[in-house]
Amino acid sequence: MTPLIFLFMGVLHLLPSCCGGPVLEDGGHLKTFGEIKEEIAGYQNVAKAIIDLAVYGKAQNRSYERLALLVDTVGPRLSGSKNLEKAIQIMYQNLVDDGLENVHLEPVKVPHWERGQESAVMLEPRNHSMSILGLGSSVGTPPKGITAEVLVVSSFEELHRRASEARGKIVVYNQPYKGYPESVQYRVKGAVEAAKVGAVASLIRSVASLSIYSPHTGIQVYQDGVPQIPTACITVEDAEMMARMASRGIKIVIQLKMEAKNYPDTDSFNTVAEITGSKYPEQVVLVSGHLDSWDVGQGALDDGGGAFVSWEALSLIKDLGLRPKRTLRLVLWTAEEQGGIGALQYYQLHKVNISNFSLVMESDLGTFMPTGLQFTGSDKARAIIKEVMNLLQPINITQVFEGGEGTDINYWIQAGVPGRKGRTKYLLSICYMPDTVLRASQTLTHLILTLTLGGANLLDDLMRYFFFHHSHGDTMTVLDPMQMNYSAAVWAVVSYVIADLDEMLPR
């Protein structure tokens, strides 16, 4: 879902004293905020060294150049594809060559879907070939395609109101763009809602804040007991054109052909590397992004930039000879686009050690120029983050805003750390997290941010992010090497300081 997204997973490491103030598990006294503030201020020289290396020094543009080499060589990296597995093997060797520690691959079973050839041709009122992108996990059409009249609607409410008109038709959704969280539900649920009223296929207006006749793909989810119908995204321009035609009472007929096919789950890997902690190696600050992408464009914006900025954070710290007290762990997720599949299996494997995870960070909303961090969490954690962000004054990226979100890292929240899933006293809010779909239950994941856990992300131009998201336009041309330098500097400073503080972040 910038930007750089992370979730604070600091364990509840404070135990009440029966006759005085709180103490640490090892018997030491908890630091006052004044002491923590003074400790963080002591990192000014380290932060400046990281910034200088990332933005002005020999590491300048390194993350951009590394990413360009990968995506120019491999291209897009769809779950289950040979491209993704090639990219994983390349990244494994890159991390070894970079001198990082404990480089290894953790096996994951991932979905395997292929779109094949696809087309949509308007036959009435005129002949018009439409640009489309089938949605992930969609079924295909019969070999001769589906030819049917169109019903255009602007909302699910309108579809349900006109349900008697939908049987045997292709439903076209021309929902207005009201921001990604609200509009993406049509992409995810559009086929199911259309099938419930007897439609034979659905075409969804691309979820994008700008279109230059560019369709945008993404995941969609079928529902048990509801017929599975073919579904694809069309351009904003074609959706609006058909809406105008329909408003005039003009009959629209489309022939849709899709060769999309789902295959059995296949083998893949999460890619892991570390800088081992000097004092508390069992405690972890996790830095991450996802290596997979959709099968269009180059997967540079989503999420090549986030994955490589996360790698760059560890590279910067290693290059400076720094070794924090806690282990810094890089994870490059697989099959995020299919619903955080790699992250779910990682959580299942590592949840036994959940109390050792101090901080989990994920970058998955682009790497445009950051203006600050969005954060939601306890007042104590927010105060600490503000002090850490003050270390970034040399590049004027110090603001801490309300709000924050996560994608792959949401599984840790669902585990009930420290509360339980649901609207308990621990949950502050529930809101949408982009492209996180729980495949097992086939429901959207909407959990985020608790009173004891904090969430944060780098704030940048999200409107621009959705110009290119999941489209043929997601290429290196979208990215700016200098902006990636700044993103890497912020990522490295925050991850290193949190990993090196005497105490884990308070819940």
NUFI-353597 format. One line per 2 residues: for each residue x negated, y, z negated of C-alpha. Coordinates in steps of 0.1 Angstrom, whole numbers, always signed. Each point is the difference from the previous one (the first is absolute). Example, Ala and Ser with C-alpha at 12.3 -4.5 7.8 and 13.67 -1.06 7.14 Angstrom:
2
-123,-45,-78; -14,+34,+7
This chain:
507
+0,+0,+0; -45,+57,-6
-4,-13,-4; -23,-15,-23
+23,-18,-24; -8,-15,-33
+17,-13,-31; -14,+1,-35
+0,-35,-15; -19,+8,-32
+9,-26,-26; +15,+8,-34
-33,-3,-17; +9,+21,-31
+10,-17,-32; +17,+18,-28
-18,+3,-33; +19,-8,-31
-16,+28,-20; -12,+26,+25
-2,+11,+37; -1,-24,+30
-31,-21,+6; -15,-18,+29
+0,-38,+3; -37,-1,-8
+6,+20,-32; -12,+33,+13
+22,+31,-4; +19,+14,+29
-14,+31,+15; +18,+33,-4
+10,+17,+32; -26,+27,-7
-27,-27,-1; +13,-16,+32
+1,+35,+17; -36,+5,-10
-10,-34,+12; +16,+6,+34
-17,+34,+3; -33,-19,-3
+6,-15,+34; -3,+33,+19
-35,-8,+14; +11,-35,+10
+31,+13,+18; -20,+26,+18
-25,-26,+11; +29,-21,+14
+15,+30,+18; -33,+11,+14
-7,-35,+14; +34,-6,+14
+7,+35,+15; -34,+15,+8
-26,-28,-3; -11,-31,+18
+34,-17,-5; +18,+28,+18
+25,-15,+25; -11,-35,-9
+35,-13,-8; +13,+14,+33
-28,-16,+21; +3,-33,-18
+38,-1,+6; -4,+11,+37
-24,-29,+6; +24,-25,-14
+32,+12,+16; -16,+7,+34
-14,-36,-1; +29,-19,-14
+31,+22,+6; +33,-5,-19
+1,-27,-26; +34,-16,-4
+6,-26,-27; -7,-34,+13
-19,+12,+30; -36,-8,+12
-7,+37,-1; +6,+2,-37
-21,-31,-8; -28,+14,+21
+2,+33,-19; -1,-19,-33
-32,-19,+9; -16,+33,+12
+9,+17,-32; -14,-28,-21
-33,+3,+17; +1,+38,-2
+5,-1,-38; -29,-25,-3
-23,+21,+21; +10,+31,-21
-15,-16,-31; +33,-3,-19
+3,-29,-26; +22,-30,-2
+12,+3,+36; +25,-27,+7
+33,-9,+18; +31,-11,-20
+23,-22,+21; +36,+12,+7
+29,-14,+20; +14,+26,+23
+30,+4,+24; -7,-4,+37
+23,+18,+24; -7,+10,+36
+21,+25,+20; -7,-14,+36
+14,+20,+29; +29,+23,-7
+21,+25,+19; +32,+20,-2
+17,+13,+31; +30,+22,+1
+23,-12,+28; +29,+25,-5
+6,+28,+4; -34,+1,+18
-31,-22,+4; -25,+9,-27
-29,-21,-13; -4,+7,-37
-32,-2,-21; +5,-24,-29
-19,-18,-27; +14,-32,-15
+1,+0,-38; -20,-24,-21
+16,-35,-5; +27,+8,+26
+13,-30,+19; -1,+2,+38
+28,+1,+25; +10,-29,+23
-24,-1,+31; +25,+19,+21
+4,+26,-26; +31,+16,-16
+22,+23,+21; +26,+18,-20
+18,+33,-5; -15,+24,-26
+16,+13,-32; -19,+31,-13
+3,+9,-37; -18,+25,-22
+2,-19,-33; +9,-33,-16
+32,+18,-12; +10,+7,+36
-8,-36,+10; +22,-14,-27
+28,+24,+8; -2,-10,+37
-6,-37,-7; +29,-11,+23
-18,+16,+29; -34,-18,-6
+8,-36,+8; -20,-12,+31
-18,+33,+3; -35,+13,-4
+0,+24,-30; -22,+31,+5
-9,+19,-32; -6,+37,+6
-6,+8,-37; -15,+35,-7
-35,+1,-14; +4,+10,-37
-34,-11,-11; -15,-35,+2
+14,-15,-32; +36,+8,+9
-2,-7,+38; -21,-32,-1
+30,-20,-14; +15,+0,+35
-31,-17,+14; -1,-25,-28
+37,-8,-3; +14,+11,+34
+1,-35,+15; +17,-15,-30
+27,+27,-2; +6,-2,+37
+3,-38,-1; +25,+1,-28
+25,+18,+23; -7,-23,+30
-26,+19,+20; -23,-20,+23
-31,+22,-5; -10,+33,-16
-22,+28,+12; -13,+25,-26
-11,+35,+5; -37,+0,-10
-7,+12,-35; -23,+29,+9
-2,+37,-8; -11,+8,+36
+3,-19,+33; -16,+4,+33
+20,-29,+15; -17,-23,-25
+17,-30,-16; -12,-11,-35
+1,-36,-12; +1,-14,-35
+14,-28,-21; +37,-9,-1
+16,-25,-23; +27,-26,+8
+25,-11,-26; +10,-35,-8
+35,-9,+13; +0,+28,+26
-7,-8,+37; -35,+10,+11
+2,+24,+30; -28,+16,+21
-10,+34,-12; -24,+27,+12
-8,+37,-4; +6,+24,+28
-12,+36,+4; +16,+30,-17
+6,+14,+35; +20,-31,+12
+20,-3,-32; +10,+37,+2
+8,-3,+37; +23,-30,-5
+17,+18,-29; +8,+29,+23
+13,-24,+27; +22,-18,-25
+14,+33,-13; +12,+7,+35
+18,-33,+2; -25,-14,+25
-4,-38,+1; -36,-12,-6
-12,-34,+9; -35,-14,-8
-19,-31,+10; -24,-10,-28
-27,-26,+4; -23,-11,-28
-24,-30,-2; -6,+5,-37
-7,-32,-20; -7,-10,-35
-26,-27,-7; -9,-19,-32
-21,+19,-26; -37,-1,+7
-33,+4,-19; -15,+33,-7
-20,+17,-27; -3,+30,-24
-35,+13,+2; -17,+9,-33
-33,+17,-10; -12,+15,-33
-24,+21,-19; -3,-19,-32
+6,+19,-32; -30,+6,-23
+18,-2,-34; +35,-14,+6
-4,-21,+32; +32,-19,-7
+20,+33,+1; +9,+11,+35
+7,+32,+19; +15,-12,+33
-3,+21,+32; +19,-11,+30
+16,+4,+34; +14,-25,+25
-19,-13,+30; +29,-13,+20
+21,+23,+23; +28,-2,+25
-8,-12,+35; +1,+34,+17
-26,+28,+0; -31,-7,-20
+12,-1,-35; -24,+28,-7
+24,+22,-21; +19,-29,-15
-20,-11,-17; -35,-1,+14
-8,+34,-15; +12,-10,-34
-19,-33,+0; -32,+16,+12
+2,+29,-25; +4,-26,-27
-31,-18,+13; -18,+34,+2
+7,+8,-36; -20,-31,-11
-27,+8,+25; -5,+35,-13
-2,-12,-36; -25,-28,+10
-21,+24,+21; -4,+23,-30
-12,-29,-21; +30,+4,-23
+14,-30,-20; +32,+8,-20
+8,-18,-33; +29,-18,+16
+0,-20,+33; +10,+19,+31
+18,-25,+22; +9,+6,+37
+29,-20,+14; +10,+3,+37
+35,-15,+0; +14,-22,+28
+36,+0,+12; +11,+32,-17
+22,+9,+30; +20,-32,-5
+8,+10,-36; -32,+0,-21
-4,-37,+5; -38,+0,-7
+5,+22,-30; +27,-22,-15
-22,-31,+3; -29,+19,-15
+21,+10,-29; +12,-36,-5
-37,-11,-1; -12,+27,-23
+29,+8,-23; -15,-22,-27
-26,+28,-4; +25,+28,+2
-12,+15,-33; -34,+6,+15
+13,+22,+29; -6,+36,-11
+10,+18,+33; +12,-12,+34
-3,+24,+29; +14,-4,+35
-5,+23,+30; +28,-4,+25
+14,+33,+12; -27,+13,+23
-32,+19,-7; +9,+36,+10
-15,+29,-20; +11,-5,-36
+12,+29,-21; +3,-18,-33
+14,-30,-18; +36,-8,-6
+4,-17,-34; +26,-16,-21
-8,-15,-34; -4,+7,-37
-10,+34,-11; -33,-13,-14
-9,-16,+33; +10,+31,+20
-22,+22,-22; -29,-23,+6
+6,+0,+38; +1,+38,+0
-34,+1,-16; -14,-25,+25
+14,+20,+29; -17,+31,-14
-33,-17,+10; +11,+5,+36
-1,+38,-2; -30,+2,+24
+24,-11,+28; +31,+17,-15
+21,-32,-3; +11,+2,-36
+37,+2,-1; +22,-26,-18
+36,-1,+12; +31,-19,-11
+8,-33,+17; -20,-30,+12
+6,-33,+16; -15,-34,+9
+5,-29,+25; -23,-30,-5
-5,+9,-36; +37,-1,-9
-2,-37,-10; -19,+11,-32
+30,+22,-9; +25,-28,+6
-20,-22,-24; +14,+22,-28
-33,+15,-12; +6,+9,-27
+38,-1,+3; +21,-21,+22
+15,+3,+34; +31,+21,+2
+14,+32,-16; -16,-4,-34
-13,+27,-22; -33,-3,+18
+13,+9,+34; +0,+37,+8
+14,-2,+35; +8,-22,+30
-9,+11,+35; -10,-14,+34
-35,-12,+7; -7,+0,+38
-1,-34,+18; +1,-22,-31
+25,-28,+5; +2,-30,-22
+1,-27,+25; +10,-28,-24
+32,+17,-11; +3,+21,+32
+8,+31,-19; -17,+34,+0
-23,+8,-28; +9,+33,-17
-19,-2,-33; -25,+27,-9
-15,+20,-28; +5,-6,-37
-5,+19,-32; -29,-21,-9
-14,-5,+35; -10,+29,+22
+2,+3,+38; -18,+25,+22
-10,+7,+35; -19,+26,+20
+24,+26,+13; -4,+9,+36
+21,+5,+32; +25,-29,-2
+21,+15,+28; -29,-4,+23
-6,-35,-12; +34,-11,+13
-7,+15,+34; -23,-30,+7
+10,-27,-25; +6,-34,+15
-2,+13,+36; -23,-2,+30
-13,+34,-12; -17,-15,-31
-36,+3,+13; -33,+15,-10
+10,+32,+18; +24,+7,-29
-28,-1,-26; -25,+27,-8
-34,-11,-14; -4,+30,-23
+35,-6,-15; -11,-36,-7
-31,+13,-17; +20,+20,-24
+24,-28,-6; -29,-24,-7
-16,+25,-24; +32,+4,-21
+5,-38,+0; -35,-7,-11
-1,+26,-28; +34,-11,-14
-8,-37,+1; -35,+3,-14
+9,+23,-29; +29,-21,-11
-21,-31,+2; -28,+16,-20
+20,+17,-28; -6,-15,-35
+37,-8,-3; +26,-14,+24
+28,+24,+10; +27,+3,-26
+34,-15,+7
